[in-house]
């Protein structure tokens, strides 16, 4: 998914409604190692779509808050916030 989004750039914004809910659900339900990777990929996605991520920020911040206590995820969460 990220390869396609990187290639399309802002043209991929129309695909956000189809992929954001499944990705956010996967972050919540995945195992620790995959969750770290998914937070990293969300940061990359935010860097690509920029302000178009706004409709999903509430849910993303809920997930960041939920998993902030996991020290191993804090670096990726901070990366995501920085984007």
Backbone as CSV, one residue per row, in Angstrom:
resi,resn,N_x,N_y,N_z,CA_x,CA_y,CA_z,C_x,C_y,C_z
1,UNK,0.828,-1.187,0.000,0.000,0.000,0.000,0.872,1.250,0.000
2,UNK,1.908,1.264,0.819,2.760,2.454,0.894,3.501,2.693,-0.415
3,UNK,3.901,1.635,-1.090,4.571,1.806,-2.378,3.637,2.500,-3.364
4,UNK,2.391,2.078,-3.396,1.409,2.688,-4.295,1.189,4.146,-3.920
5,UNK,1.052,4.408,-2.625,0.811,5.779,-2.184,2.005,6.680,-2.454
6,UNK,3.210,6.166,-2.250,4.403,6.965,-2.554,4.463,7.284,-4.044
7,UNK,4.111,6.315,-4.869,4.146,6.504,-6.315,3.093,7.512,-6.770
8,UNK,1.900,7.413,-6.215,0.810,8.290,-6.620,0.906,9.691,-6.008
9,UNK,1.557,9.810,-4.875,1.621,11.110,-4.210,0.231,11.544,-3.778
10,UNK,-0.096,12.803,-3.982,-1.399,13.320,-3.547,-2.578,12.767,-4.352
11,UNK,-2.294,12.112,-5.460,-3.375,11.484,-6.228,-4.030,10.343,-5.455
12,UNK,-3.358,9.859,-4.419,-3.885,8.737,-3.642,-4.909,9.172,-2.598
13,UNK,-5.107,10.457,-2.421,-6.015,10.957,-1.387,-7.408,10.363,-1.537
14,UNK,-7.848,10.125,-2.746,-9.187,9.563,-2.960,-9.306,8.137,-2.421
15,UNK,-8.176,7.473,-2.179,-8.193,6.102,-1.659,-8.219,6.049,-0.136
16,UNK,-8.002,7.159,0.535,-7.945,7.166,1.993,-9.181,6.549,2.652
17,UNK,-10.391,6.875,2.223,-11.560,6.274,2.893,-11.572,4.745,2.837
18,UNK,-10.999,4.169,1.795,-10.995,2.712,1.664,-9.919,2.043,2.515
19,UNK,-8.834,2.740,2.825,-7.739,2.055,3.520,-7.556,2.459,4.972
20,UNK,-8.018,3.632,5.367,-7.710,4.096,6.718,-8.384,3.269,7.804
21,UNK,-9.658,2.975,7.672,-10.327,2.201,8.717,-9.712,0.805,8.876
22,UNK,-9.431,0.070,7.784,-8.771,-1.229,7.959,-7.372,-1.117,8.574
23,UNK,-6.608,-0.101,8.190,-5.270,0.054,8.758,-5.354,0.374,10.246
24,UNK,-6.247,1.268,10.616,-6.384,1.628,12.031,-6.890,0.445,12.854
25,UNK,-7.790,-0.350,12.303,-8.263,-1.554,12.996,-7.130,-2.566,13.147
26,UNK,-6.284,-2.667,12.135,-5.155,-3.580,12.196,-4.145,-3.148,13.257
27,UNK,-3.913,-1.849,13.387,-3.004,-1.352,14.431,-3.512,-1.801,15.797
28,UNK,-4.799,-1.671,16.016,-5.383,-2.012,17.314,-5.309,-3.503,17.607
29,UNK,-5.504,-4.335,16.605,-5.618,-5.776,16.839,-4.332,-6.566,16.592
30,UNK,-3.301,-5.922,16.076,-2.094,-6.665,15.698,-1.189,-6.945,16.895
31,UNK,-0.223,-7.834,16.668,0.776,-8.129,17.686,1.797,-7.011,17.742
32,UNK,2.570,-7.008,18.806,3.485,-5.908,19.100,4.442,-5.578,17.949
33,UNK,5.100,-6.548,17.372,6.076,-6.296,16.312,5.449,-5.668,15.084
34,UNK,4.297,-6.152,14.714,3.589,-5.594,13.555,3.059,-4.198,13.876
35,UNK,2.634,-3.987,15.110,2.112,-2.678,15.510,3.180,-1.595,15.363
36,UNK,4.403,-1.908,15.723,5.516,-0.973,15.574,5.680,-0.579,14.105
37,UNK,5.656,-1.564,13.228,5.770,-1.327,11.789,4.591,-0.493,11.278
38,UNK,3.390,-0.787,11.755,2.206,-0.066,11.291,2.225,1.402,11.720
39,UNK,2.697,1.696,12.938,2.832,3.094,13.348,3.843,3.812,12.451
40,UNK,4.907,3.126,12.084,5.898,3.708,11.170,5.256,3.984,9.807
41,UNK,4.480,3.050,9.302,3.828,3.226,8.007,2.786,4.338,8.045
42,UNK,2.091,4.478,9.168,1.147,5.592,9.304,1.870,6.927,9.233
43,UNK,3.057,7.006,9.840,3.849,8.231,9.742,4.223,8.539,8.303
44,UNK,4.593,7.525,7.559,4.924,7.701,6.146,3.696,8.145,5.366
45,UNK,2.563,7.543,5.667,1.318,7.910,4.992,0.952,9.367,5.263
46,UNK,1.090,9.798,6.499,0.788,11.196,6.850,1.714,12.141,6.082
47,UNK,2.974,11.762,5.951,3.912,12.599,5.201,3.505,12.710,3.734
48,UNK,2.870,11.681,3.192,2.456,11.690,1.789,1.181,12.507,1.590
49,UNK,0.173,12.251,2.409,-1.138,12.869,2.163,-1.330,14.204,2.877
50,UNK,-0.421,14.528,3.776,-0.409,15.822,4.472,-1.749,16.140,5.140
51,UNK,-2.329,17.282,4.872,-3.533,17.742,5.573,-4.765,16.886,5.285
52,UNK,-4.703,16.042,4.297,-5.858,15.208,3.949,-6.105,14.095,4.967
53,UNK,-5.199,13.943,5.920,-5.357,12.933,6.966,-6.279,13.424,8.081
54,UNK,-6.636,14.695,8.060,-7.417,15.304,9.148,-8.655,14.524,9.572
55,UNK,-9.446,13.967,8.650,-10.642,13.231,9.102,-10.325,12.014,9.980
56,UNK,-9.094,11.552,9.961,-8.720,10.336,10.681,-7.871,10.623,11.918
57,UNK,-7.576,11.890,12.181,-6.697,12.245,13.290,-7.251,11.828,14.647
58,UNK,-8.542,11.982,14.837,-9.134,11.605,16.119,-8.872,10.153,16.455
59,UNK,-9.136,9.286,15.519,-8.914,7.844,15.731,-7.427,7.534,15.892
60,UNK,-6.591,8.227,15.130,-5.149,8.002,15.241,-4.641,8.418,16.622
61,UNK,-5.109,9.567,17.132,-4.684,10.002,18.460,-5.195,9.070,19.547
62,UNK,-6.380,8.493,19.364,-6.875,7.493,20.311,-5.923,6.304,20.380
63,UNK,-5.479,5.827,19.214,-4.555,4.697,19.176,-3.203,5.060,19.789
64,UNK,-2.715,6.263,19.482,-1.439,6.687,20.060,-1.541,6.754,21.577
65,UNK,-2.638,7.260,22.086,-2.843,7.345,23.524,-2.929,5.947,24.137
66,UNK,-3.645,5.062,23.476,-3.826,3.698,23.973,-2.503,2.943,24.091
67,UNK,-1.600,3.150,23.128,-0.360,2.368,23.101,0.860,3.150,23.588
68,UNK,0.671,4.351,24.110,1.791,5.161,24.573,2.545,4.480,25.713
69,UNK,1.855,3.698,26.513,2.502,3.048,27.656,3.484,1.951,27.235
70,UNK,3.442,1.527,25.988,4.384,0.525,25.476,5.651,1.266,25.033
71,UNK,6.689,1.188,25.843,7.904,1.957,25.571,8.506,1.671,24.210
72,UNK,8.404,0.452,23.756,8.992,0.094,22.461,8.284,0.802,21.297
73,UNK,7.047,1.244,21.505,6.292,1.920,20.448,6.449,3.437,20.491
74,UNK,6.990,3.971,21.564,7.026,5.418,21.734,7.808,6.133,20.634
75,UNK,8.895,5.551,20.150,9.681,6.190,19.087,8.843,6.323,17.812
76,UNK,8.098,5.270,17.458,7.284,5.322,16.254,6.093,6.262,16.424
77,UNK,5.537,6.290,17.626,4.421,7.202,17.883,4.902,8.646,17.788
78,UNK,6.074,8.937,18.342,6.625,10.292,18.237,6.911,10.662,16.789
79,UNK,7.403,9.708,16.002,7.618,9.934,14.577,6.306,10.303,13.892
80,UNK,5.259,9.559,14.212,3.939,9.821,13.629,3.436,11.208,14.025
81,UNK,3.583,11.576,15.290,3.161,12.897,15.735,3.960,13.987,15.025
82,UNK,5.225,13.729,14.792,6.081,14.707,14.131,5.711,14.964,12.699
83,UNK,5.102,13.994,12.062,4.700,14.180,10.662,3.472,15.028,10.598
